[in-house]
């Protein structure tokens, strides 16, 4: 797996960041400094004409796929399968015997932790076909149907190089899923969260990442947003690079 070699100091992005404790908004030049040549990555994507509410945007998907193609991770973890849209397209970028593990709540199961409000509409009520079923990526995707509140590092056979967190967006689950991710992440792992900075709907993501950054638990966090593309909303953490 490739790994960024250059640290981007938040104060080099903007000196006013001294008054703030992340996630820090970055622009294209900062992103390409972290991942040289990312702008020349052209991932193969298989996307539908319409994205159902609850999925990532086309821009998010292109960014996630490009990062996966650049990194060439051996093991990828996705928290929040939903319809398998992201699982399939990230798996398309993998090579050799690389594997993607995706976790989702069992059908019709009530979450163990508090996850009400906007989150409830995205819980699986019954078995629905996933995008990767019957496709070329199915043999490298392993799905775990379990509440992440019931999982820990001992439930996984090996560490992960790339982790995407897009499960329930309530504060208890973002906290739970982040701690789970850190417990199964390699020392040089890349972790991303979706839907930061939308407090009216996804306050849990915003509140938890702000708190973690202010307390120094996750530093630095880079916010990939409209400064890179209007459709992107991802927070990036590069473990071990500081």
N, C-alpha and C positions, 0 to 999 in steps of 0.2 A: 504494500500500500504506500502511496505517496503521502507526504506530510508537508504542511507549510513550513518554510524555513525562516521567514521574516515576521517579526513581531510588529504589529501596528499599534503604536501607543495612542490611546484616545486623545491625549493632549496634542499629538501631531495632526490629528484629524481636525480638531478645533480647540484652541486654547481655552475657550469658555467651558469645555468639558471638565475643567477643574472644579466647577461649581455643581457638578452633577455626578451621580453614580450609576451610570448605564441603565439599560442597554444603550449603546452609543450608535447613533445613525452614521452609516458610512456611505460613501459614494463609490462609483465604479472604480476609480483609480486605487482606492484602498482595498477593494475586493480583489482586484487583479494583482495587487502587491502581495496579498496573502496567498493567492492561488495564481501564480504566473502562468499565462497561457490559457486561463479559463475562458477567455473571450474567443478562443479558437476551437473550443470543444463544441461539437455538433452532435448531441445525443439523438439517438433514434427514439421517437415517441410514437405511441399508438393511442390516440385520443378520440373520444366521441365528439359528436357535433354539439352536444349540450352537457355541461357539468351540473349534476344535481347539487342542490343546496347541501352543504356539509362536506363537499370535496374541496381540494385545493384549486387555485386558479390555474389557467394555462401558464402564466408567467411563473408562478410558484413551482409548477411541475417542471418547466424547462430549467429553472435554476437548480432544483434538487437533482434532476437527472444529469445536468452538466457537472455539478459537484461530485456526484457518484462516478461519472466517467473519468473525471480528473483524478480522484482519489484511488480508484480501483480497490475498494475494500474487499477483504475476504469474507467478513461477516457483517451483515446489516441487520439492525433491529428497528422495527416500526411499531409504535404503540398507537393503535387506532386503525384497524383495517378498513372499516366502513364498507365500501363496495369493491375494494381491491384495486382501485384506480392507481394510487401511488405505488402500491406493492408491485404491480405489473411493470410499470414504467421504470422504476428503479432497478428491478431485476433485469430488465432489458440491457442495462449498462454493465452488468457484471460479466466477468470472464472466468474461464476455467471452472474450478469446483466451488466458486464463491456461492454463498447462501444468504437468503433473506428470511428472517423470522418476523412474522407479523402477529400481533396480539389484539384480540377483540373480545368484548364481553359476550358470554354465551347468550344464545337467542332467548329472549323473554326473561332474562335474569335481571333482578333489581340490583343496582350497584351497591356494594358494601359501604362505601363512603358517601357523604352527602354530594349529590350531583343533580340538583333540581334546576328549575328555570329553563334557560335556553338549551341546556344540554339534553334534556329529556327527549326531545323530538328526534334525536339521532341514535337512540338505543335500538338495537335489533330486536324486533318483535317476533320474527320467524326466520326460517332459513331462506336466504335469497342467494341466487348464483353470484359468484364473485367474478370480477373481470378477468382474473388470471386463470380461472378454471378452464381446462381444455386448451389452453394456449401454450406457446413455446416456453414460457417462463415457469409453468406449474411445477416442473421437476426441481427447480431451485428455490421455491418458496415453501416455507413450512408455517402453517397457521396454528396458533395456540388459542383455543377458546377458553379464556379464563379472565376473571376479574384481576386486574393488576394489583389490587390491594391484597390479594392472596399469594402473590409471587415474591420470590427473593432470589438472590444470586445463586443459591444452591439448585434452583430449578433450571439452570442453563449450563450446558456442557462446556462452553468456552466463552471468552470475552468477545466484545463487538468493536469494530473499527468505526462504524457510522451508525448513529441513532437518530431517528426522527420521531418526535413526540407530538402526537396530534390526536390524543384520546379525549376523554372528558375534560372540559376546560374549567371545571370548578377548582377553586383553590386547593381543597384537600387532594384532588386527583393530580393536579399539576405538581404539587409537592411530592406526593407519593411516587408518581411516574418519574420525576426528575431524580429522586433518591434511588429508585430502582435502576434507572439508566446509568447513574454514576457508579453503582455497585457492580455493573456488568460491563463497563466501558474499559477498553484498553487505556494504558497510560498516555497514549497519543491518539485519542479518539476525537471525532467530530460529532457534536450534538446539536441538533436544531429543534426549535419549537415553532409551531404555527399559530397565527392569530394573536400576536402581541399587539398592544396598543389600541384595543377596541373595548374600553371599559364598560360601555353601555351593554354589551352582550357577553363578552368574554373577559370579565374582570379578573377571574382567577389567574389567567395566564399573565396578565399585566401586573397584578399585585404581587404574585410570587416572584417573578423575575426581577422586578424592581427591588423587592426586599432582599433577595439573594445577592443581587449586585451591590446594594448599599452595605450589606454586612460582610462583603468580601468573599462570600462562599463561591461565587461564580464571577471570575474577573479575568479579562474583560468580556462582556457580552457585546456582540456586534449586531445592530438592527439593520437588516436588509429590507428596505422599504421603497417608497416612491422615489427616493433619490437615485435608485438604480433602475426601477421600472414601476409604473403605476399599479401593476397587478401583483407585486411581490410584498409579502408580509411574513418574514422569517427572522428569528433570532438565532445567531450562530455562536457557539462556544467551541474553542479549540483547546482541548485539554493538554496541559503541559507546555503550552507556548506562552510565556510571559516573562 
